Amino acid sequence: MTNRFGLPRGDGPGGGGNGGGPPGSGDRDAFWDEDREPEDITLSIKGVRGRESDEAGWLDIELDTTRGLITLLMAAYEGGTGVAVFLAGAGGGDRGPADEVFVRLGNDLAGSGVSAIRVKYREPGEFEECVADAMAALSFLKAVGAERVVLVGHSFGGAVAVKAGELSPLSTAVCSLSTQRYGTFEVDVLGKPLLLIHGSRDEVLDKAASEDVYERANEPKQIVILEGAGHGLMERKDEVFDLVKAFVTEHVGVASA
């Protein structure tokens, strides 16, 4: 699998953390360079191993790739072809914000005929490598029969979701929670439904980040600013769950097939 990402490698300040540092330096707008020649990323899947996870209802999937081992956690709906792929922030992890919303949604979505994948990055915080991880997950899903995928990312992962959504024809929609701007400068070519959710009191990435992405994106698009919510959206966790679930089931649920 070879993809030309069309973005500079994220070296330099602002590259770490869960989506960036404090307001003003957290999302890496200062390091955008649209004239810089992008690097090629080549990743091939050499083998796949699966086993039951310690988490009830989930499987551990290991993708042996030419760039290292990628671990996915999968809650599979047998016979379903719609999947939600969850992408964490730059600090890594796989459980999501808003009271582990990625786990809660994955456990719940089977009732709508939707499987779920949580991606564990090989190199958290390295944007191109994390996009490669997301693309590898999508390649695996295509091989096992998935037909429609919604990408859901938080913070740094929100931008990973946008970029992977641009690159993959398997993705049908993108949802970004508390997104950073870095990595989204080509969002205008996404060409798929986009939902942006941000807290009004985000202490890491100001809501202006999502508002800027929204302004540059083409229709169909929607932005929801949750009053009183911070970067982790814990204060409005139930609304986040409901918004993301409705968006996912609209675009990859049984009724959308």
N, C-alpha and C positions, 0 to 999 in steps of 0.2 A: 504494500500500500504506500503510494508516494503522493504527497500533497505539497503544494506550494502555498504557504500560509499567507503571504502578502503582508507581513508585519515584522518589525524589528525584534530581535531577541531582547528579552527584558533584563539586561545587565545594568547594574548601577543602582542608585538609591531608590527606595520605594518598591523594591521587588519582593520583599518578604511580607510576613504577617498575614492576617486573615483578610486579604483584600486590600491591604495597604495600611499606612500609619494614620496619624491624626489628620483632620481636615486641612486641606491645603497641600499636603504632600502624599496623601494616601493613595489615590489612584493616579497612575503614572503619566498624566498628560504631558508633563515636561519632557518626557523621553520619547514622545511620538516623533517619528521621522519618516514621513510617507515617501520621501525620495530615496531612502536607503534601500539598497538591494536586499530583498529577503533571502533567507536561507532555505534550502530544501531540507525537508525532513522525510526520511525513508524509514518505514517500519513494516515488517512482515511478521505475520503470526506463524510460528513454527509448530505449535501444538497447543492443545487445550486439555486441561484436567478439571474435573469437578468432583465435589464431595459435599456431604451435608454439613451445614454450618452449625456452630454452637448456638446460633440464633434460630429458634423454632420457626419453620416456614421458609427459611432462606437456604440457598446453596452458595458455597464458595467456589468460584470459577477462577482458574489461573490460566492466563494467556501467556504462553512462552513466546516471546517476540525477539526480534533481532536487536531491540534496544533495552531488553530486560523483561522482568516478570511483572505483568499487570494483574492485579487482583480485583475481581468484581464480586459483589454480593448480589444474588438474583433471587427474587421472589417470583416464581414462574406460575402463570395461569395456563394450564394445559389446554392446548388447542387455540389459544388466543394469538393474534398477530400484532396487537398494539402494545407498545412498551413505553414506560417513562424512564428516562436515564437521568440520574441525579449526580450533580457535580459540586463538590465542596469548595471552600475558599482556599486561599494560598497556604494556609497552615496545614492543609491536608485533612484527614478524617473522612468520614463518609455518612455521618448521621444527620447532618443538616442543622440549620438554625431553628428558631421557633419551637423549642421543646422537641428536638430531634424529628422534625417534620418529614425528613426523607424516610426514616424508619416507619413512622406512623402512616404515611401515605402508602408506602410499599405494602404494609400489612393490610391496608384497606382497599386498595385498588382492584384486587382480584374480584371483588364483588361487582365491578364494572367490566370485567373481562380483560383487565390490563395487567401485564407483568411489569416488574420493576427491576432496575439495575442501579446499584450504588458503586461508583467508580472510586477505587483507591489509587491516587496518583503515584507514579514511580518517583517523580521529582517535584514535590509540592512547591508552588511558587514560580516554577519555570514555565512560562506561558506556552511556548511552542511544544514543549514536551507534554504538557497537560492536554493540549489540543490533540496531540498524537494519541494519548491514552483514550480520550473520548472517541476519536475516530476508530481506534482498534476495537472498542466496545461496540460501535455501530457495525463494523465489519463482521464481528462475531455474531451479532444479532441477525444481520442479513443472512448469514450462513445457516442459522438455525430456524429461519422462516419468518422473522419479523417483517412486517410490511409498512408499519407506521410508527414513528418514534417522536415523542415530545422530549426535548432537552430542557432540564430544569437546573439552574445553577445559582449559587449564592456568592455574592461579593466578587472576588476574582473568578470564581466558577461561573458567575453570570456572563462574564465576557468570554470565557471558554465555551459556554453554551451558544452564544451568538456566533462565534467563529465556526464552531463545528456545524451549527445549523446552516451557515452559508455554504460549507463545503460538501455536506452530505445530502444526496437526494433522498435518503431514507427518512430524514427528519421532516416532519410535517408542521412543527410549531416550536417556539422557544419561549421559555419563561425565565426571567432574570429577577432575582431577589437581591435588593441592596447592591446593585451592580456597580463595578468600577467602569470607567470609560476606556481605559487602556485595552486595546484589543478589539474595540468596537468601531473603529473609524470607517469600516466598510459595511456598516449595518444597513446602509441604503440598498445593498444588493441582496439582502437576506431573502426577500420575496416570499416570506411565510408569516403567519400570524405571530405576533410578539406581544407578550404580557410583561409589563414591568411593575414590580411592587417595591416600595421603598418606605422607610419610616421617616416621619417628619423630624425626629430628634436623633437621627443617625450620628453617632459620635465618631465614626471612622470614615465614612464616605457620605458627604452631604447629599441630600435628595436631588440636588442640582445635577448629579451624575446621571441619574435615571431620566431626569427631565431633558438633559442634553441628548441622550441616546434616543429618547422618544421623538424629539424634534427632527433628528437626522434619519430616522427610520421611515420607511414607506408603509402605507396601509396594507393589510389590516394591523392595527396596533392599539394598545390600551395601556394606560398608566394608572396605578392606584397608589396614592400617598396615604399611609396609615398614620393618623394623628397620634402623637405620643409614643410611637414605637422607635426603638433604637436599632442599631445595626443588626442585632440578632433577632429582631422582630418578636421577642418573647412576650412583649406587652399585648400583642394582638395575634397570638399564636393560633387561636381558633379561626380567625378570619383568614389568616394565611393558609391554613389547611383547606378551608372551604374554597377559597379562590383558586388555589393550585389544583385541587381535585376537580373542580368544575372545568377548568381549562384543559387539563389532561384528558378527561373523559369526553369532552367535546371533540377533541382532535384525534384521539386514538382509541376511544372506547368502542364498545360493540355497536352503538348506534351510528358511529361515524364510518364504520366499515363499508 
